[in-house]
Amino acid sequence: MWSNRKRMNPRLGKMRFFMEPCEPRSYDVIAKEYLAARLEATKAKEKRDKKLQEQAGHIIRKLKQELSALGLSDDNLALEHEHEISSNFKSERASMGHDPFDSFEEKAPCEAKGLPSDETAVDGSDVESHNLVERMEKDSAQGEDGEIELGGFFLEDVPSDEILPPDILKVQKQEKIKRLTENNLDKLEGIWKKGDPQKIPKAVLHQLCQKSGWEAPKFNKILGRGKSLSCTVSILRKASGRGKNRKAGGLVTLQFPDQNETFESAEDAQNKVAAYALYKLFPDVPVHLPIAEPYALLVMKWMEGESLTNLEDSEEAHRSGFVDSLLNDDGSGATASVGVADYKFPQNFGRFHENKSSIIASHQQFVQRESYIEEMESADLKNVQRIKMRTQRYQDMLKTRATLPIAALKGDILQLMKENDVLVVCGETGSGKTTQVPQFILDDMIESGQGGHCNIICTQPRRIAAISVAERVAEERCEPSPGLDSSMIGYQVRLDSARNEKTKLLFCTTGILLRKMTGGQSLSGITHIIVDEVHERSLLGDFLLIVLKNLTEKQSSESSRKLKIILMSATVDASLFSRYFSHCPVVTAEGRTHPVTTYFLEDIYEWIKYKLASDSPACLTYGTFPKGQNLQRGVVTNSRGKKNLVLSAWGDESLLSEEYFNPYFFLSHYQSYSEQTQQNMKRLNEDVIDYDLLEDLICFIDENCGEGAILVFLPGVSEINYLYDKLVSSYQFGGPSSDWVIPLHSSVASNEQKRAFLRPPENIRKVVIATNIAETSITIDDVIYVIDSGKHKENRYNPQKKLSSIVEDWISQANAMQRRGRAGRVKPGICFCLYTRHRFEKLLRPYQVPEMLRMPLVELCLQIKLLSLGYIKPFLSEALEPPKVEAMDSAISLLYEVGALEGDEDLTPLGHHLARLPVDVLIGKMMLYGAIFGCLSPILSVAAFLSYKSPFVYPKDERQNVERAKLSLLNDKLDGPGNTNDVDRQSDHLLMMSAYKRWERILTEKGTKAAQKFCNSFFLSSSVMFMIREMRIQFGTLIADIGLINLPKDYQMDGKKTGNLDSWLSNASQPFNIYAHHPSILKAILCAGLYPNIAASEQGIVAAALTSLKQSSSSANSGHRVWFDGRREVHIHPSSINSNTKAFHYPFLVFLEKVETNKIFLRDTSVISPYSILLFGGSINVQHQSGLVTIDGWLKLSAPAQIAVLFKELRLALNSVLKELTRKPENAIVLNNEIIKSIITLLLEEGTIHQ
């Protein structure tokens, strides 16, 4: 057969081989014939000669078999000779007058990527070679030097990783791993997907074992060499398959392969052996993706076949030796060390050295191969973009986009981005910067052949903005919805994600980007970060700016691809951001495309002829006063107030005796207005929103103005709900029109939020009632009329008082301009301001106070330590506007107090866990303790409610019924023995647990309608309950990632079974829930988490401390118990179940939040026992003579000295145990620890005493 090969084709006649060789042929002979065959295969493919391709492919396969018989692989052989293929192929094609890239862009996408057709019988490596040939020709002018002799690199006794340059090896290995990753990513479904944070190997191993139906892995401590600590893992595998495909089961025990390895801790040993088990037991799964560093690096080393020495050190040694050998070799060819002591060269290195220049050229080409796949993707994206450009739909969309003001600056933006690392884009509302600037960058990179490298992240301050903008951009690009196949647009927000491996432009909240960074994901693969709405000065936004500023300063001297940063602001204060980033350039776009007419309050009064009623809350005669004003007036009793109402109803306001004046009323400002308007302004309380005026104005617009949606800005959800109820119950907006009265705030479900962007039917007016979420983050195109209340709600924090508050306050002038800009998107618009021109021009501050100057910094400080950004104060001092020292000190003090920091600002194991939980540190600590003490499910419910909001709604005149409903819920058992006693009724947190437990059971057993009926009966918000369900699942999976629990198998099989997972988390038979029905345990864990947020009555306070606390006279005469927080008198909030309680079982209660209005109120309180404080409170001081125990110097308990000392010792033992359990969460099983079991017994006994 082989003797006739020459007659097949003259070209193949050159390859005279397989002529019945009597002995194994030399490597050089095989190598040359292999090169010739590969070259012929490449030429045959170019000519589309399928017969010749088949013949060449057959010869290549035979050569591979011959190589295999010699014990060699063809992998390195192919790489060795691709340079010769390039040279020969290029020269021959040049002689034919044909450019190898002439037809590249006209190919179909699959051909552009180098995929062989179905009819081709050529080996897949031929196609890969052809692609690489074109790649090398494009990137390098090397290749005319003739044949390169590299045969000595493939001697059988010389390991290839000691011969080939390390960068070449790295490319080869990355290619192999990439193929494994691309083909088997689906095997991680339900466990991990791209964009998720990495996990510890133990958690992934647990999940993969569960998914495979195996027993959970068990770790056993053993002694390594020299009595060092080591570990094994044992897994009982089940047999699977039948016949030839049957895989045997049985017990397998694995140990870390390197016996000399040292482990930092037992946890480190377990994670490393878990990583090895993942590598050995799941070879077809890309297990290196979901696990965190440094364990992922270990797995990749094993996958690449490397030794178990440190990868970075070994690669650096190889690289140094290789380069030094090229520069310093003396030509002797001796195997010597040059710069690296243990670097070995092959015996025939002299031949290698003779071709030094050729090797350098080849090495450069192989380094370039690392970006080869990206470039092929770039070509594909460019081709798709060109096809899209020819469609009419896309052309129409381009014309629409071109009308936006920002479009005129596209060239400037792109040019400045090429010349600078940072750019500020300033554009008024409606300029199109949010949707267009990311697309400018994406389109430019695709058109310039860089699309495969493109990876843009655009942060938004709110989840609704990230979702809506992503959907809008996908629509503008004529692509499927975000996250679907062939869509380059995606979004990721809390509890919702739509992205895939093709995503090139990701919209996410600022917190998501920071969470990626804390999860160990670097920014190395990101090309652009766009920070939108920087003018809002959010806490996370300013924090991100510090990180990005440091990043740009570090990368300024590097030659690699640089991260580009774009800051987008809707205000004119762009110079502030420009100065912060070393005077980076600023591009400013014009705003509205249509004029907007503005009417202030006095104009609205005049226009609709409104009369401010004397009994209106917005009228000063109603008994309300402007904030901070001390107006003199006569005493008006309740009866007199009623008389005023009667007199007003008869229209005889002249009989009213008292006169009240608006302190901001100046008659000279209103000389041109009617007398009625002047009277309105004179009696106006500007701090109160007039809902009657709002309703009248909306109805007036609907009746007298042209078509177009109305957008109303109100400060909060309760205000939105109040106006919504007024409108839908009115004649004008009732019935079918009520469907188009749309609330819009962050608590509204995503599908409901989308309704705000839809067009209503003909003759129906759309009214959107929104918070400041609609101010800049989103744009509703059909809005023509804006009604601005001038108010918003703002979080504030007093570090001296350690007091948080949410206050309703006036917006800034910049905010007002943003709201005004929402009108006039499609035609001239009108803005109605419910405040006076004088207030806008003289009283509103220019810009909003940054959150960093008015918010608690605890979580921010924790993230600083988790990201290893240095000491907290120096880092925060680099902020755009640094916070006060008092605020930083307060945050650091709390972190030490809860045990998150120790020593010199060192992050403890507890601190590491808390930093990875997206909740308040106190709530996070409570969740961790809930898992450790076997009461996780109810604590997850409390954590979700405290992180979100109360589920109870208070309809008008129904407050008493709401309170009765709460008591009814508290009277239920918590699925455990015994009746709920009076002590258990004194807890808002137990109420939350009971409400969710009953709702979840009804939902599971009877369905959604029954659950909705339950909510209506007990005054619960159904939407809040469903959100709590999602948050419980999120928190539960985070606890599993830490290693405290193991997720169930059905969740691993289908990650969408959220209902099943929540039911599983609620299952009382699970080891983490064995004490979930014991109120005494639950309230102790509440104390453990929420301390030092504790209040006490006089009976629980040290006498010396009590004398320094001030008590108001009204409290002393009220008959209610007076409470103190260690600094001042505090009051239980009226919404609390304890607000009307007179007889408390204990003088202590815990809370999460203090708010200040006319008093300082404690929200969501629970009465706790002395045992809870002794075990989980502050520092204990035993006074032996008096039999008292003081805690933190101000709380007191009575106890015999011997008992007090025992509790103190027990506390020390408990702290030691908890510290170890947070360090090794896999051991945190209640039944396994005697200390925890003893404490639980104590708490249960205390609870039994009071039943």
Beta strands, then each sheet from edge to edge (+ up, - down):
strand 1: 218-223
strand 2: 229-237
strand 3: 250-255
strand 4: 422-427
strand 5: 456-460
strand 6: 489-493
strand 7: 496-498
strand 8: 505-509
strand 9: 528-531
strand 10: 564-569
strand 11: 586-589
strand 12: 596-599
strand 13: 709-713
strand 14: 741-744
strand 15: 767-770
strand 16: 783-788
strand 17: 791-798
strand 18: 803-810
strand 19: 829-833
strand 20: 901-902
strand 21: 906-907
strand 22: 1094-1096
strand 23: 1123-1124
strand 24: 1129-1132
strand 25: 1148-1150
strand 26: 1153-1156
strand 27: 1160-1163
strand 28: 1166-1167
strand 29: 1180-1183
strand 30: 1188-1191
strand 31: 1195-1198
sheet 1: 1+ 2- 3+
sheet 2: 7+ 6- 8- 5- 9- 10- 4- 11-
sheet 3: 12+ 19+ 16+ 13+ 15+ 14+
sheet 4: 17+ 18-
sheet 5: 20+ 21-
sheet 6: 22+ 25- 28+
sheet 7: 23+ 24- 27- 26+
sheet 8: 29+ 30- 31+
end
